[in-house]
Amino acid sequence: MADDVVIFISARDRWRIDLDPAARAEEITKAVARALAARSGEVVVMIPSAWCLAAQVELSEGPQDDYKSLLFRLEEKLPLAAEDIVADFISRQHSRPPRTLGVAARLDVLRTLVAAIETAGLAVRSVSPLVLLAAQHLGDDKGSDGIQLWPESGGVNVIALRDGKVTAWSLVADDDADAVQREIEVHAMSFDQPPPVERREQLEDAAAKCAASILAGRARPWVDLRRGSLASADPIRSHRRPLNLALAAAAAFLILLAGAMLIRGARYERLTSLYERQLAAEFSRVFPDWPRPTNVRALIDSEYRKAQAQRLDTAADVAHGSALRTMHEVLSRFPTQARCDVDRMTFGDGSFELQGRVRALEDVEPLASAAREAGLEVPPPLTRRSEDGAWTVTLRGAKPQPGVAMAARP
């Protein structure tokens, strides 16, 4: 078997290797090692069409078919077992019945090739047929629908494109014009009207541009045989370097953050010690007779809670007073010779109100004094003189709230 050309595309260069798929693994490894000496980076491997097998596979009408079911349906149309091939399928086609194009290659040949490339220090991004990459570069838009003829190594690839996707692919000898015409007629049957037939050139240049887009992350190949048994053991190998840089940056940030927190913690510790010394000194100044406690703050908090509790207890006692007790405390102190005609008296649990009539204003003061002796705050009484010369008096009083100064006597 004649040697076939395998093309490698990297981010900076592309090069070719003549390989015989029937050669032994050692020979393939040596040839790859010689060709890839002093090279590094990530590559797209473009294999010749002669290494590939293609067939259409019918899809089920029900749920989406999985990879294994499609692989076994493809096996029925190929001379190789499913265990001996690696395959990929172009996306579902809008046809009746629905079909997909399966593309396969021998697993042992590609496994040896990929292992030799990785041994040489390169990373394989994807493995794809050369002609399909070229067709993908020129067939991303629907305006390229039709049949394309791509010459390659003494043969011609007949590719049918519809809606921007490959629907059929076959390889025939370039010198057999009748065979080429038959393949064109077979592929044209899937079109509603006779499709245009174009002969394309510059196969490697078109494929190289598509491979460069794949390496840059701008595109995905229609067919990628770097999957299944040929998949990379490290699926994120192409992103490993930026991930490592991101992790290193995160680790450096955490180290700096930890250092800043340690410095800030030491500063707070010094401030805490300083404030505790200042508090102890102030305690000794205010309470010189008290022995300095071990924890000044705890003692101050404890005394503050006690004072708060006492104030609340006093307020509760006032709030829960008795109107009867207030009446007794006030009336028991009223003078027996008081000259006042009482019209109405109202008593609460901490207050009272008296309305009555007196002949002279001097008769009001003994009543107010009696209420003050009972512990009530008594503001100046409200007085109004009647037509008969008597005075109408309104006298009010209330117990003072805790913490509020007693009102000045009038």
C-alpha positions in Angstrom: 0.0 0.0 0.0 1.3 3.4 -0.9 2.2 5.9 1.8 -0.5 8.4 2.8 0.0 11.9 3.9 -0.9 12.9 7.5 -0.9 16.6 8.1 -0.4 18.2 11.5 -1.6 21.8 12.2 -0.3 23.7 15.2 -0.9 27.3 16.3 2.3 28.4 14.5 3.1 25.8 11.8 1.9 22.9 9.8 3.8 19.9 8.5 3.3 16.6 6.7 4.3 13.0 7.3 4.1 10.1 4.9 2.7 7.1 6.8 1.6 3.7 5.8 -1.3 2.5 8.0 -0.2 -1.1 7.5 3.2 -0.3 9.0 4.1 -1.7 12.4 3.6 0.5 15.4 7.4 0.9 15.9 7.8 2.3 12.4 5.0 4.7 12.8 6.4 5.9 16.2 9.9 6.4 14.7 8.6 8.3 11.7 6.5 10.6 14.0 9.4 11.1 16.3 11.7 12.2 13.5 9.1 14.6 12.0 8.1 16.1 15.4 11.6 16.7 16.8 11.9 20.0 18.6 8.2 20.8 18.3 5.7 21.5 21.0 2.2 22.7 21.6 -1.2 21.4 20.6 -2.1 20.1 17.2 -5.0 19.0 15.0 -4.3 15.8 13.2 -5.8 15.6 9.7 -5.8 12.1 8.3 -6.3 11.1 4.6 -9.6 10.1 3.3 -8.2 6.6 2.4 -8.1 5.9 6.2 -11.8 6.6 6.7 -15.0 4.7 6.1 -18.4 6.5 5.7 -22.0 5.4 5.6 -25.4 6.8 6.2 -27.2 5.5 9.3 -31.0 5.8 9.8 -32.2 7.4 13.0 -35.2 6.3 15.0 -38.4 8.3 15.0 -38.6 8.3 18.8 -36.0 9.5 21.4 -32.6 10.8 20.4 -30.2 8.0 19.6 -27.2 7.5 21.7 -23.6 7.0 20.5 -23.5 3.2 21.1 -26.7 2.5 19.2 -25.5 4.6 16.3 -22.1 2.8 16.4 -23.7 -0.7 16.1 -25.9 0.5 13.2 -22.9 1.8 11.5 -21.1 -1.5 12.1 -23.7 -3.3 10.0 -22.6 -1.3 6.9 -18.8 -1.6 7.4 -16.3 -4.4 7.0 -15.0 -3.9 10.5 -16.3 -4.7 14.0 -17.5 -1.9 16.3 -14.7 -2.8 18.7 -12.1 -2.2 16.0 -13.2 1.3 14.9 -13.6 4.8 16.4 -16.4 6.8 14.8 -18.3 10.1 15.0 -21.6 11.2 13.5 -22.5 14.5 11.8 -25.6 16.1 13.3 -29.1 14.9 12.5 -30.2 15.7 8.9 -33.6 16.9 7.9 -34.6 14.0 5.7 -37.3 11.3 5.5 -36.5 8.9 7.0 -34.1 10.9 9.2 -30.4 9.9 8.7 -27.0 10.8 9.9 -23.6 10.4 8.3 -21.2 8.2 10.2 -17.5 8.4 9.7 -15.1 5.8 11.1 -11.4 4.8 11.1 -9.4 1.9 12.3 -8.8 2.2 16.1 -5.4 0.5 16.1 -3.8 2.8 13.5 -5.1 6.0 15.2 -4.2 4.8 18.6 -0.6 4.2 17.6 -0.4 7.6 15.8 -1.8 9.5 18.8 0.5 7.7 21.2 3.5 8.5 19.1 2.5 12.2 18.9 2.0 12.5 22.7 5.3 10.7 23.3 7.0 13.3 21.1 5.6 16.0 23.6 2.6 17.3 21.7 -1.0 17.4 22.7 -3.7 16.2 20.2 -6.7 18.4 20.2 -8.7 16.5 17.6 -8.4 13.9 14.8 -10.4 14.6 11.7 -10.5 13.7 8.0 -8.6 16.2 5.9 -11.3 16.7 3.3 -14.1 17.2 5.8 -12.1 20.0 7.4 -11.7 21.6 4.0 -15.4 21.2 3.3 -16.3 22.6 6.7 -14.2 25.7 6.0 -16.1 26.4 2.7 -19.5 25.0 3.7 -20.5 26.8 6.9 -23.2 28.8 5.0 -26.1 27.4 3.1 -25.0 29.1 -0.1 -22.4 26.4 -0.6 -25.0 23.6 -0.9 -24.4 21.2 -3.8 -21.8 18.6 -4.7 -18.1 19.3 -4.3 -15.2 17.4 -5.8 -12.0 17.5 -3.8 -8.9 15.8 -5.5 -6.6 14.0 -3.0 -3.6 11.7 -3.6 -4.8 10.1 -6.8 -8.4 10.0 -5.8 -11.3 12.4 -5.8 -13.7 13.0 -2.9 -17.3 13.4 -3.8 -19.1 15.3 -1.0 -22.7 16.4 -1.0 -23.6 19.4 1.2 -27.1 20.4 2.2 -28.1 23.1 4.6 -24.4 23.6 5.4 -23.8 20.0 6.4 -22.3 17.0 4.8 -25.0 14.5 3.8 -22.9 12.0 1.8 -19.2 11.3 1.2 -17.4 8.9 -1.1 -13.9 8.4 -2.5 -13.2 7.1 -6.0 -10.2 7.0 -8.3 -9.5 10.2 -10.1 -8.8 8.5 -13.4 -12.2 6.7 -13.4 -14.5 9.3 -14.8 -17.5 6.9 -15.0 -17.2 6.1 -11.3 -17.0 9.8 -10.4 -20.1 10.5 -12.5 -22.0 7.6 -10.9 -21.2 8.9 -7.4 -22.4 12.4 -8.4 -25.7 11.0 -9.7 -26.2 8.9 -6.5 -25.5 11.9 -4.2 -27.8 14.2 -6.4 -30.8 12.0 -5.6 -31.0 13.5 -2.1 -31.7 17.0 -3.6 -35.0 18.3 -4.7 -33.5 19.6 -7.9 -30.2 19.0 -9.7 -27.5 20.5 -7.5 -24.5 22.4 -8.8 -21.2 20.4 -9.1 -18.0 22.3 -8.3 -14.4 21.1 -8.4 -12.4 22.4 -5.5 -8.6 22.9 -5.2 -6.2 23.9 -2.4 -7.4 21.1 -0.1 -4.6 21.5 2.5 -5.0 25.3 2.7 -8.7 25.2 3.3 -8.3 22.4 5.9 -5.5 24.3 7.6 -7.7 27.4 8.1 -10.4 25.3 9.6 -7.9 23.6 12.0 -6.6 27.0 13.0 -10.1 28.0 14.0 -10.5 24.8 16.0 -7.2 25.4 17.9 -8.3 29.0 18.6 -11.6 27.7 20.1 -13.8 29.4 17.4 -15.1 26.2 15.8 -15.6 22.5 16.4 -15.0 19.9 13.7 -17.9 18.2 12.1 -16.2 14.9 12.7 -13.8 14.4 15.7 -12.3 10.9 16.1 -10.6 11.9 19.3 -13.4 10.3 21.3 -14.4 7.0 22.8 -11.4 4.7 23.1 -9.3 7.4 21.5 -10.3 10.1 23.9 -7.7 12.0 25.9 -7.1 10.8 29.5 -7.0 14.4 30.5 -10.0 16.1 28.8 -8.9 19.6 30.0 -5.3 19.2 28.9 -5.7 22.1 26.5 -6.8 24.3 29.3 -4.4 23.0 31.9 -1.9 25.9 31.6 -4.4 28.8 32.0 -6.1 26.8 34.8 -2.7 26.3 36.6 -2.0 30.0 36.2 -5.5 30.8 37.7 -4.9 28.4 40.6 -1.4 29.9 41.3 -2.9 33.4 41.3 -5.7 32.3 43.7 -3.1 30.7 46.0 -1.0 33.8 46.0 -4.1 35.9 46.8 -5.0 33.6 49.7 -1.5 33.8 51.0 -1.5 37.6 50.9 -5.0 37.7 52.4 -3.9 35.4 55.3 -0.8 37.6 55.9 -3.0 40.8 55.9 -5.4 39.1 58.4 -2.5 38.1 60.7 -1.1 41.6 60.7 -4.6 43.1 61.4 -5.2 40.5 64.1 -1.9 41.5 65.8 -2.9 45.1 65.6 -6.2 44.5 67.2 -4.5 42.4 70.0 -2.3 45.3 70.8 -5.2 47.7 70.9 -7.2 45.3 73.2 -4.3 45.1 75.7 -4.0 48.9 75.7 -7.7 49.5 76.3 -7.8 46.9 79.0 -4.9 48.7 80.8 -6.6 52.0 80.4 -9.9 50.6 81.8 -8.1 49.1 84.8 -6.4 52.4 85.6 -9.7 54.3 85.3 -11.4 51.7 87.6 -8.6 52.2 90.2 -9.1 56.0 90.0 -12.9 55.9 90.4 -12.9 53.1 93.1 -9.7 53.5 95.0 -10.9 51.4 97.9 -11.9 48.4 95.7 -9.3 45.7 94.9 -8.6 45.6 91.2 -10.5 42.6 89.8 -9.0 40.2 87.3 -11.6 41.2 84.6 -12.6 44.8 85.0 -15.0 44.8 82.1 -16.9 41.8 83.5 -17.3 43.5 86.9 -18.5 46.7 85.4 -21.0 44.8 83.2 -22.2 42.9 86.2 -22.8 46.0 88.3 -24.5 47.7 85.4 -26.9 44.8 85.0 -27.7 44.9 88.8 -28.4 48.7 88.5 -30.7 48.1 85.5 -32.5 45.3 87.4 -33.1 47.5 90.4 -34.4 50.3 88.3 -36.8 48.0 86.5 -38.0 46.6 89.8 -38.7 50.1 91.0 -40.6 50.9 87.8 -42.6 47.7 88.2 -43.5 48.6 91.7 -44.8 52.0 90.6 -46.6 50.5 87.6 -48.3 47.9 89.7 -49.5 50.4 92.4 -53.1 50.5 93.8 -55.7 53.3 93.3 -57.1 52.4 96.8 -53.6 52.9 98.3 -53.2 56.2 96.6 -56.6 57.4 97.8 -55.7 56.3 101.4 -52.3 58.1 101.3 -53.9 61.3 100.0 -57.1 61.5 102.1 -55.3 60.4 105.3 -53.2 63.5 105.0 -56.0 66.0 104.2 -56.6 68.4 107.2 -59.8 67.6 109.1 -60.8 71.3 109.1 -60.4 71.7 105.3 -62.8 74.2 104.0 -63.6 72.7 100.6 -66.8 71.5 99.0 -65.6 68.5 96.9 -67.6 67.9 93.7 -65.6 65.0 92.3 -62.4 63.0 93.2 -60.7 60.5 90.9 -57.8 58.2 92.0 -55.5 56.0 90.0 -52.7 53.6 90.9 -50.3 56.6 90.9 -52.4 59.7 90.4 -55.4 61.7 91.6 -57.6 64.6 90.6 -59.9 66.7 92.8 -62.5 69.2 91.7 -64.3 71.4 94.2 -65.2 74.9 95.5 -63.5 77.0 98.1 -64.3 80.5 99.6 -60.6 81.7 99.4 -57.5 80.6 97.6 -55.7 80.1 100.9 -57.9 77.1 101.5 -56.3 75.3 98.5 -52.7 75.1 99.8 -53.4 72.7 102.7 -54.8 70.2 100.2 -51.8 70.5 97.9 -49.4 70.1 100.8 -51.2 66.9 101.9 -50.9 65.4 98.4 -47.2 66.3 98.3 -46.6 64.6 101.7 -48.1 61.5 100.2 -45.2 61.5 97.7 -47.1 63.0 94.7 -46.0 65.7 92.4 -48.6 68.5 92.5 -48.5 71.2 89.9 -50.1 74.6 90.6 -54.0 74.1 90.8 -56.3 75.4 88.2 -58.7 78.0 89.6 -61.8 79.9 88.3 -64.0 82.4 90.2 -67.7 81.9 90.1 -70.4 84.6 90.0 -71.2 84.1 93.7 -67.6 85.0 94.6 -66.5 81.3 95.3 -63.5 79.7 93.6 -63.8 76.5 91.5 -60.5 74.5 92.0 -59.0 71.6 90.0 -56.1 69.9 91.8 -54.1 67.1 90.2 -51.1 65.0 91.4 -49.0 62.0 90.2 -46.2 59.9 91.5 -42.8 60.8 90.0 -41.2 58.3 87.6 -37.9 56.6 88.6 -34.9 58.7 87.6 -37.1 61.9 87.2 -36.5 64.7 89.6 -39.4 65.8 91.8 -41.2 69.0 90.7 -40.4 72.1 92.6 -43.0 73.1 95.1 -45.1 76.1 94.2 
